[in-house]
């Protein structure tokens, strides 16, 4: 395991982050405490120090489990949790990005986690209601109180993140150091804006669902028995139906994995780790120790340029406007004329 700077901060985190949504059985797809402890221990044994959870994971059980797991080595671990989603369905103020929910959710998380502070506190999802200045000022207040060290944001538009960081820097508040976003070989839409944003504002990207809910594990290709797929969580995923293109991508991953003697999961994760446009730290989650150890195998090799190219081509997406115009060579020729191809765009962060 190697370590990377956590965005604009000086804190160092492992190149993989352990996602703990599967810690607890309340939601039907997690694991019990004994197996989760094995997963946790295997991650630390491999050199991992970055642990991610959320107040709502397994209805709070994920945080409660972690309180026991992290206790012996709390100070050396980088612990992250989130707020925003509603934990009390009949309370209109128990969800959202506003200060009241933030303060109450953080206090509840600290109690469940058995710690005085968290290293990273994420805004879990943007609510389109709370003013940006309220969110950033409230987060900064929690930083100044010593309950949070760094802040990040998940599932928010690029313009929100950019505006929030600009406001925070101008007012001397704590800006976001990271973005947690849905990103994998079958979901690359963030590349239109977020890669450049991360580079320009020195933020880390931590992709959630890096294996596309299991689609990129090699278990759900066309040659897999249909009955085996029907009962899977993937078959009813809320993140979109399984299309022919997604299956094409999954099968290309499996093809490359067989060629180089790795697993499909390892190839899909390695593609993320080798991103050249931003610092990408995949969130790896597992229901079993065996699954986690397989995922950790992505650190033991590198994909060749020909494999990166093949994966990029088969998973390519058409960028939305204005990226569709700005990235078109025609736009460069309109701007720079006949010498467009001879100009050194060394500041280009696209």
BARO-232156 format. One record per residue: x negated, y negated, z negated of N, C-alpha, C in turn. Coordinates in steps of 0.02 Angstrom, whole numbers, padded with zeros to 5 digits, always signed. Each point is the difference from the previous one (the first is absolute). Example, Ala and Ser with C-alpha at 12.3 -4.5 7.8 and 13.67 -1.06 7.14 Angstrom:
BEGIN
-00660+00284-00390+00045-00059+00000-00045-00060+00000 +00018-00053+00036-00042-00059-00003+00039-00055-00037 
***
This chain:
BEGIN
-00042+00060+00000+00042-00060+00000-00044-00062+00000 +00015-00046+00046-00034-00064+00000+00049-00053-00027 -00025-00061-00011+00041-00051-00030+00000-00063+00042 +00057-00034+00001+00009-00060+00041+00024-00057-00044 -00017-00061+00021+00026-00058-00036+00076-00005+00010 +00034-00018-00053+00072-00007+00003+00017-00070+00025 -00004-00007+00067+00016-00063+00032-00045-00056-00023 +00030-00058-00015-00037-00060-00019-00027+00004-00071 +00017+00052-00037-00024+00007-00068-00070+00032+00001 -00032+00003-00058-00064+00034-00006+00008+00071-00026 +00062+00022-00010+00012+00066-00028-00010+00054+00054 -00028+00056-00021-00015+00055+00046+00048+00058-00011 +00028+00025+00053+00047+00056-00004-00023+00055+00046 +00020+00061-00015-00018+00057+00041+00032-00005+00069 -00031+00032+00050+00022-00006+00069+00066+00037+00014 +00024+00037-00048+00067+00028+00001+00034-00020-00066 +00065-00010+00003+00039-00017-00060+00048+00057-00013 +00005+00022-00062+00047+00054-00018+00069-00029-00010 +00046+00017+00044+00070-00020-00007+00037+00051-00043 +00040-00025-00048+00030+00045-00049+00077+00001+00004 +00027-00012+00059+00073+00005+00007+00024+00072-00014 -00045+00049+00009+00019+00070-00011-00009+00022-00073 -00019-00046-00044-00009+00018-00070+00068-00002-00035 +00030+00058-00008+00067+00004-00030+00048+00034+00048 +00050+00032-00027+00046+00041+00040+00070-00030+00006 +00009-00060-00026+00068-00029-00002+00030-00013+00069 -00041-00015+00049+00026-00017+00066+00001+00058+00049 -00022+00059-00023+00008+00060+00041-00058+00019+00043 -00053-00043+00005-00056+00019+00043-00067-00005-00037 +00002-00008-00066-00062-00006-00037-00020+00065-00034 -00047-00006-00047-00026+00058-00035+00003-00011-00075 -00009+00055-00037+00001-00004-00073-00067-00025-00027 -00002-00010-00066-00057-00033-00031-00065+00040+00007 +00003+00066-00007-00061+00040+00004-00033-00005+00069 +00040+00005+00052-00029-00005+00068-00024-00071+00014 +00037-00049-00023-00020-00070+00010-00066-00015-00035 -00011+00030-00058-00064-00009-00036-00057+00030+00041 +00011+00056+00032-00051+00030+00043-00017-00045+00059 +00053-00030+00029-00011-00046+00056-00040-00060-00023 +00019-00028-00057-00034-00059-00028-00073+00016-00014 -00013+00056-00032-00069+00019-00018-00043+00012+00062 +00030+00031+00051-00038+00013+00061-00020-00065+00035 +00045-00049-00003-00015-00065+00031-00058-00034-00038 +00002+00000-00066-00054-00030-00038-00065+00038+00009 +00004+00066+00003-00060+00041+00009-00035-00016+00067 +00041-00019+00050-00028-00018+00066-00028-00071+00001 +00006-00036-00055-00026-00068-00003+00052-00054+00007 +00063+00019+00006+00054-00050+00007+00010-00039-00064 +00014-00065+00009+00014-00042-00060+00062-00043+00009 +00033+00004+00059+00056-00044+00017+00065+00040-00003 +00044-00017-00048+00062+00037-00012+00059-00047+00011 +00050+00023+00038+00057-00043+00016+00065+00033-00021 +00043-00039-00032+00066+00024-00020+00050-00057+00009 +00060+00008-00027+00052-00052+00002+00049+00014-00056 +00033-00052-00024+00046+00009-00056+00056+00050+00017 +00020+00002+00064+00058+00041+00018-00019+00072+00020 -00064+00016+00007-00019+00067+00021+00023+00052-00051 +00039+00047+00025+00030+00053-00043+00034-00030-00061 +00032-00058+00012+00039-00034-00052-00041-00016-00062 -00063-00017+00012-00045-00019-00055-00045+00056-00024 +00013+00062+00021-00040+00057-00023-00071-00004+00025 -00010-00025+00061-00069-00006+00026-00043-00042-00046 +00026-00057-00021-00039-00043-00046-00010+00035-00068 +00052+00033-00025-00007+00034-00064-00052+00056+00002 -00001+00037+00055-00052+00052+00008-00069-00031+00001 -00007-00053+00038-00065-00032+00007-00026-00027-00066 +00044-00020-00044-00022-00027-00065-00044+00051-00036 +00019+00063+00005-00039+00054-00031-00063+00014+00040 +00007+00002+00067-00057+00018+00042-00056-00052-00003 +00017-00064-00001-00050-00053+00006-00033-00016-00067 +00031+00020-00055-00023-00022-00066-00075+00010-00014 -00029+00058+00016-00071+00010-00016-00047-00044+00040 +00021-00024+00059-00045-00039+00043+00033-00063+00027 +00043-00030-00040+00038-00058+00024-00044-00055+00029 -00055-00016-00033-00039-00059+00020-00036+00010+00066 -00015+00061+00020-00035+00010+00063+00048+00009+00059 +00064+00005-00014+00049+00010+00053+00030-00067+00023 +00016-00002+00064+00036-00058+00028+00073+00022+00007 +00041-00025-00044+00070+00022-00005+00046-00052+00031 +00043+00023+00045+00047-00045+00034+00071+00024-00010 +00046-00046-00011+00071+00017+00000+00039-00056+00034 +00066+00009+00006+00041-00046+00039+00064-00018-00036 +00030-00055+00023+00067-00019-00023+00039-00025+00061 +00063-00010-00007+00048-00029+00048+00063+00042+00003 -00008+00066+00006+00059+00043+00007+00037+00010-00066 +00065+00008+00006+00045+00000-00057-00005+00065-00040 -00011-00007-00066-00002+00058-00045+00064+00007-00041 +00043-00051+00002+00064+00002-00036+00054-00023+00049 +00033+00047+00031+00041-00015+00059+00057-00049-00012 +00024-00005-00062+00056-00045-00013-00022-00068-00027 -00065-00014+00002-00027-00064-00022-00025-00039+00061 +00032-00055+00019-00021-00037+00059-00069-00031-00005 -00027-00006-00060-00067-00029-00009-00054+00052-00011 +00018+00064+00006-00049+00053-00009-00034+00019+00065 +00009-00041+00052-00033+00012+00064-00015-00067+00032 -00045-00001+00048-00018-00062+00034-00069-00023-00020 -00022-00054+00032-00069-00025-00011-00004-00056-00052 +00056-00021-00029+00002-00058-00043-00037+00011-00066 -00014-00056-00034-00040+00001-00061+00030+00044-00055 +00065-00003-00010+00031+00040-00054-00012+00074+00011 +00011+00024+00061-00011+00071+00013-00074+00017-00005 -00042-00045+00026-00072+00013-00003-00024+00010-00072 +00018-00047-00044-00023+00003-00069+00026+00062-00035 +00065+00014+00009+00030+00058-00034-00027+00065+00028 -00009+00004+00067-00025+00061+00031-00073+00013-00020 -00040-00053-00003-00070+00009-00020-00006+00024-00072 +00038-00030-00044-00002+00021-00070+00021+00074-00007 +00051+00020+00038+00022+00070-00003-00052+00047+00028 -00033-00021+00054-00053+00042+00030-00059+00007-00047 -00021-00055-00032-00056+00003-00046+00015+00048-00058 +00062-00002-00023+00020+00045-00054-00002+00072+00022 +00028+00014+00061+00000+00069+00025-00072+00025+00012 -00043-00045+00026-00068+00019+00017-00046+00002-00062 +00022-00028-00055-00040+00000-00060-00064-00041+00006 +00004-00056+00034-00058-00043+00010+00019-00073-00009 -00049-00042-00013+00012-00071-00010+00001-00040+00065 -00026+00030+00053-00005-00036+00064-00001+00049+00058 +00016-00025+00059-00010+00039+00062-00050-00037+00043 -00039+00037+00037-00051-00030+00042+00030-00032+00062 +00053+00029+00026+00034-00027+00059+00076+00004-00012 +00034-00056+00013+00073+00000-00005+00028-00019+00069 +00041+00045+00027+00027-00009+00067+00071-00026-00001 +00015-00048+00043+00069-00014+00018+00021+00056+00046 +00049+00040-00020+00015+00062+00035+00035-00011+00067 +00046-00048+00002+00037-00013+00062+00026-00072-00003 -00002-00034+00056+00021-00070+00001+00076-00006-00002 +00026-00045-00043+00073-00004-00009+00034-00054+00042 -00039-00043+00034+00028-00053+00043+00044-00049-00039 -00005-00001-00066+00040-00043-00042-00042-00045-00045 -00047+00030-00035-00041-00037-00047-00049-00046+00038 -00005-00063-00019-00048-00044+00032-00072+00025-00008 -00040-00009+00051-00069+00024-00002-00039-00031-00058 +00012-00065-00014-00038-00031-00054+00018+00029-00069 +00062+00022-00009+00018+00032-00063-00037+00065-00009 -00004+00040+00053-00035+00064-00004-00074-00010-00016 -00033-00045+00038-00072-00008-00009-00017-00032-00067 +00040-00047-00022-00014-00032-00066+00011+00051-00056 +00053+00040+00005+00014+00049-00052-00055+00053-00002 -00023+00023+00058-00055+00048+00002-00064-00030-00031 -00013-00063+00016-00059-00033-00027+00005-00007-00076 +00060-00013-00025+00010-00005-00072-00018+00067-00033 +00019+00055+00032-00015+00066-00028-00075+00015+00003 -00033-00026+00051-00073+00007+00005-00033-00039-00057 +00022-00062-00010-00029-00042-00053+00014+00028-00069 +00055+00037-00006+00016+00032-00064-00040+00063-00012 -00038+00022+00051-00042+00060-00007+00037+00065+00011 +00062-00003+00024+00038+00061+00010-00009+00029+00070 -00025-00040+00046-00014+00020+00068-00070-00026+00017 -00039+00039+00038-00065-00026+00022+00002-00024+00073 +00035+00037+00043+00004-00018+00071+00071+00013+00024 +00020-00033+00054+00068+00009+00026-00001+00020+00073 +00051+00038+00019+00008+00022+00069+00074-00002+00019 +00013+00011+00064+00069-00003+00024+00013+00057+00049 +00059+00028-00002+00018+00057+00042+00066-00016+00036 +00006+00026+00060+00063-00004+00037+00028-00071+00005 -00042-00044+00026+00020-00070+00010-00023-00023+00068 +00035-00048+00031-00022-00026+00065-00067-00035-00006 -00037-00001+00056-00065-00032+00000+00005-00074-00018 +00053-00034+00023+00006-00072-00014+00009-00013-00074 +00032+00046-00036+00009-00008-00072-00068+00005-00035 -00039+00050+00019-00066+00011-00031-00045-00060+00013 -00001-00023+00062-00042-00057+00019+00020-00063-00038 +00065-00014-00002+00024-00059-00036-00015+00005-00075 +00009+00058-00028-00012+00009-00072-00073-00011-00017 -00045+00028+00040-00071-00008-00015-00024-00072+00010 +00026-00032+00052-00018-00069+00012+00022-00044-00059 +00061+00011-00023+00026-00038-00057-00041+00013-00063 -00016+00064-00012-00037+00018-00060-00069-00032+00000 -00035+00003+00056-00067-00029+00004+00003-00076-00010 +00048-00033+00031+00006-00072-00006+00016-00023-00071 +00037+00041-00037+00020-00020-00068-00043+00032-00055 -00051+00036+00020-00044+00030-00049+00029+00061-00035 +00047+00033+00033+00030+00061-00028-00036+00061+00029 +00020+00058-00023-00031+00062+00022+00032+00024+00066 -00039+00006+00053+00028+00023+00064+00002+00076+00003 +00036+00026+00049+00001+00072+00012-00067+00024+00026 -00025+00055-00027-00062+00030+00024+00012+00060+00045 +00063+00023+00004+00014+00061+00038+00072+00002+00023 +00011+00039+00052+00068+00013+00025+00009+00076+00005 +00056+00024-00027+00017+00071+00006+00056+00006+00052 -00016+00034+00056+00044-00001+00058+00009+00070+00029 +00056+00008+00035+00013+00064+00034-00043+00003+00063 -00048+00046+00001-00047+00002+00055-00029+00070+00008 +00006+00027+00060-00029+00065+00017+00001+00006+00076 -00019+00057+00026-00005+00009+00073+00067-00005+00036 +00055+00011-00034+00065-00006+00033+00036-00065-00019 -00031-00041-00042+00029-00064-00020-00056-00052+00000 -00011-00031+00058-00057-00046+00007+00023-00072+00011 +00062-00016-00014+00026-00066+00016-00034-00056-00040 -00030+00016-00057-00032-00053-00039-00061-00029+00036 -00025+00035+00050-00061-00023+00033+00009-00066+00037 +00062-00018+00016+00013-00061+00037-00019-00062-00040 +00008+00001-00067-00013-00059-00041-00042+00013-00062 +00010+00057-00032-00029+00010-00067-00075+00013+00001 -00026+00030+00052-00072+00011+00003-00038-00066+00001 +00023-00045+00043-00032-00066+00004+00009-00039-00064 +00059+00006-00031+00013-00034-00063-00047+00026-00054 -00008+00066-00003-00044+00030-00051-00072-00024+00010 -00022-00002+00062-00068-00022+00014-00010-00074-00016 +00048-00041+00021-00006-00073-00010+00001-00019-00074 +00042+00034-00039+00008-00018-00071-00034+00049-00047 -00042+00043+00028-00041+00046-00040+00043+00042-00047 +00046+00038+00030+00043+00044-00039-00009+00072+00023 +00006+00046-00047+00000+00071+00014+00069+00021+00023 +00004+00051+00044+00064+00031+00017-00001+00071-00029 +00051+00016-00040+00007+00068-00027+00063+00031+00031 -00009+00042+00051+00059+00029+00034+00036+00051-00043 +00067-00008-00004+00039+00054-00031+00028+00045+00055 +00015+00061-00019+00021+00053+00047-00051+00008+00057 -00064+00009-00016-00051+00006+00052+00008+00062+00044 +00037+00050-00025+00012+00061+00039+00071+00003+00027 +00032-00058+00002+00067-00006+00030+00049+00049-00031 +00001+00003-00066+00047+00044-00034-00010+00073+00012 -00060+00019+00024-00015+00070+00013-00006+00017+00074 +00023-00045+00043-00001+00013+00072-00071+00012+00025 -00050-00033-00030-00068+00005+00025-00042+00053-00036 +00034+00045-00035-00036+00053-00036-00010+00062+00042 +00030+00002+00060-00005+00059+00043+00053+00052-00012 +00044-00013-00049+00051+00049-00018+00065-00008+00040 +00006-00054+00039+00065-00014+00030-00006-00013+00075 -00049+00031+00033-00006-00007+00072+00053+00041+00036 +00003-00007+00066+00053+00034+00038-00002+00075-00006 -00060+00028-00012-00006+00073-00003+00018+00028-00069 +00018-00045-00046+00022+00023-00066+00073+00019+00004 +00018+00054-00032+00068+00025+00001+00050-00054-00022 +00053-00009+00038+00049-00052-00014+00031+00007-00069 +00011+00062-00022+00030+00011-00065-00045-00024-00056 -00066+00005+00012-00048-00022-00051+00002-00075-00007 +00018-00035+00054+00002-00073-00003+00065-00026-00031 +00053+00038+00009+00066-00025-00021+00004-00015-00074 -00032+00042-00041+00005-00010-00072-00051-00048-00028 -00041-00029+00042-00053-00043-00025+00026-00071-00013 -00035-00035-00044+00016-00070-00013-00009-00041+00064 -00047+00021+00042-00014-00035+00061+00060+00000+00047 +00039+00054-00001+00057+00006+00045+00053-00053-00012 +00001-00024-00062+00051-00051-00016-00034-00065-00023 -00060-00013+00024-00037-00059-00022+00038-00064+00015 -00003-00047-00048+00032-00065+00009-00042-00046+00044 -00061+00022+00018-00045-00044+00037+00006+00009+00075 +00055+00029+00023+00011+00006+00072+00000+00072+00024 +00038+00012+00052+00006+00069+00024-00064+00022+00036 -00007+00066+00007-00059+00028+00033+00012-00003+00076 -00038-00040+00034+00006-00008+00072-00052+00042+00037 +00009+00006+00066-00049+00036+00040-00069-00032-00005 -00002-00067-00001-00064-00034-00005-00035+00016-00066 +00038+00001-00054-00029+00015-00065-00028+00072+00000 +00036+00046+00031-00024+00068+00004-00062+00005+00044 -00002-00039+00053-00060-00002+00043-00061-00023-00040 +00010-00051-00042-00055-00025-00041-00022+00053-00050 +00049+00032-00034-00016+00051-00049-00038+00058+00031 +00019+00019+00061-00033+00056+00033-00070-00019+00023 -00011-00063+00018-00067-00022+00018-00045+00002-00062 +00027-00020-00058-00038+00004-00062-00021+00072-00014 +00047+00046+00008-00014+00071-00012-00052+00026+00050 +00006-00021+00062-00048+00021+00052-00071-00022-00018 -00008-00062-00021-00066-00026-00019-00025+00036-00063 +00045+00012-00047-00019+00033-00062-00029+00070+00014 +00033+00037+00045-00025+00066+00017-00067-00005+00036 -00008-00050+00041-00062-00008+00038-00060-00013-00045 +00010-00039-00054-00056-00018-00042-00003+00038-00066 +00047+00047-00010-00002+00043-00059+00023-00034-00064 +00047-00047+00007+00029-00033-00058+00075+00013+00000 +00035-00025-00052+00073+00007-00001+00032-00062+00031 +00063+00008+00019+00036-00057+00030+00004-00058-00048 +00014+00013-00063+00004-00053-00050-00065-00039-00004 -00056+00036+00001-00065-00032-00005-00013-00045+00060 +00020+00022+00060-00011-00041+00060+00043-00064-00003 +00063+00007-00021+00044-00058-00003-00025-00051-00051 -00025+00023-00057-00027-00045-00051-00066-00031+00023 -00041+00040+00035-00064-00026+00022+00009-00056+00051 +00052+00006+00042+00014-00053+00048+00014-00066-00036 +00035+00003-00055+00013-00060-00040-00064-00028-00030 -00041+00045-00028-00061-00022-00034-00049-00033+00047 +00002+00018+00064-00048-00027+00048+00027-00062+00036 +00052-00031-00026+00027-00060+00030-00054-00055+00002 -00007-00032+00057-00052-00051+00009+00026-00071-00007 +00065-00008-00009+00029-00067-00001+00014-00026-00071 +00001+00044-00049+00013-00021-00069-00026+00054-00046 -00007-00017-00064-00018+00050-00051+00063+00039-00018 +00000+00064+00016+00060+00042-00010-00016+00054-00051 +00040+00003-00053-00008+00050-00053+00065+00040-00004 +00003+00059+00031+00062+00039+00000+00023+00022-00069 +00065-00001-00010+00030+00029-00060+00013+00074+00012 -00034+00043-00036+00011+00072+00009+00039+00025-00060 +00056+00033+00015+00041+00030-00051+00002+00075+00011 +00013+00038-00053+00002+00073+00007+00044+00030-00054 +00034+00054+00018+00039+00036-00049-00040+00055-00033 -00056+00019+00032-00042+00053-00028-00073-00020+00004 -00040+00032-00043-00073-00012+00001-00029+00020+00067 +00025+00054+00030-00024+00023+00065+00010-00053+00054 +00059-00032+00000+00014-00052+00049-00048-00058-00009 -00012-00020-00062-00044-00057-00011-00071+00016+00024 -00025+00059-00017-00068+00018+00021-00006+00003+00076 +00053+00021+00033-00001-00001+00073-00005-00072+00025 +00039-00045-00029-00003-00071+00019-00069-00030-00012 -00031+00018-00055-00066-00026-00016-00052+00021+00051 +00014+00052+00037-00046+00023+00052-00009-00050+00056 +00043-00051+00004-00007-00051+00052-00062-00042-00010 -00031+00004-00060-00059-00040-00015-00065+00034+00023 +00005+00061+00024-00059+00040+00013-00022+00001+00074 +00033-00039+00042-00017-00001+00071+00022-00066+00030 -00021-00012+00061+00023-00058+00038+00026+00022+00068 +00052-00033+00024+00025+00014+00066-00045-00033+00052 -00012+00036+00055-00039-00029+00054+00041-00052+00038 -00035-00042+00037+00033-00053+00038+00052+00028+00048 -00014+00059+00029+00047+00029+00047+00064+00021-00034 -00005+00022-00063+00059+00020-00037+00041-00060-00022 -00035-00053-00023+00034-00062-00018+00037-00028+00060 -00032+00001+00058+00031-00026+00061+00062+00040+00018 -00005+00066-00004+00056+00044+00017+00060-00013-00047 -00014-00007-00064+00054-00013-00048+00030-00069+00010 -00043-00050+00014+00025-00067+00012+00045-00003+00061 -00019+00036+00052+00037-00003+00063+00068+00034-00007 +00002+00059-00032+00064+00036-00003+00048-00032-00049 -00026-00037-00049+00043-00032-00050+00011-00074+00012 -00025-00025+00056+00004-00072+00014+00072-00025+00000 +00011-00060-00026+00066-00031+00000-00004-00066+00038 +00056-00019+00030+00003-00064+00034+00009-00055-00051 -00048-00046-00005+00006-00052-00051+00058-00046+00014 +00034-00026-00051+00055-00047+00010-00027-00069+00018 +00043-00042+00026-00018-00069+00014-00011-00036-00067 -00050-00044-00008-00043-00027+00053-00063+00040+00014 -00012+00054-00040-00061+00039+00011-00001+00028+00071 +00058+00019+00026+00003+00028+00067-00027-00048+00053 +00009-00065-00013-00027-00051+00045-00073-00016-00016 -00014-00012-00064-00066-00024-00020-00055+00052+00012 +00018+00064-00003-00050+00053+00011-00006+00020+00073 +00041-00031+00043-00001+00016+00071-00058-00037+00034 -00042+00034+00039-00055-00033+00036+00024-00059+00042 +00063+00003+00024+00027-00055+00040+00000-00065-00039 +00016+00004-00066+00001-00060-00042-00070-00029-00007 -00050+00044-00006-00069-00023-00005-00021-00036+00065 +00021+00027+00057-00019-00032+00063+00036-00067+00008 +00062-00005-00024+00035-00064+00003-00037-00053-00043 -00027+00022-00056-00032-00047-00046-00071-00018+00022 -00037+00051+00023-00071-00011+00013-00020+00002+00073 +00048+00015+00043-00015+00001+00072-00043+00058+00021 -00041-00011+00051-00039+00054+00029-00055+00027-00046 -00018-00040-00050-00054+00021-00045+00026+00037-00062 +00063+00018+00000+00031+00032-00059-00039+00062-00023 -00023+00040+00048-00035+00062-00018-00072-00012-00022 -00024-00061+00008-00070-00015-00017-00007-00038-00067 +00057-00015-00031-00001-00038-00063-00009+00048-00059 -00046-00017-00044-00012+00040-00060+00047-00022-00055 +00052+00040-00013+00049-00016-00052-00021+00031-00066 -00057-00021-00027-00026+00033-00060+00042-00016-00062 +00044-00049+00004+00044-00014-00057+00069+00035+00007 +00008+00038+00054+00064+00033+00013+00010+00056-00051 +00052-00004-00040+00013+00051-00052+00059+00044+00018 +00018-00001+00064+00057+00042+00019-00017+00074-00003 
***
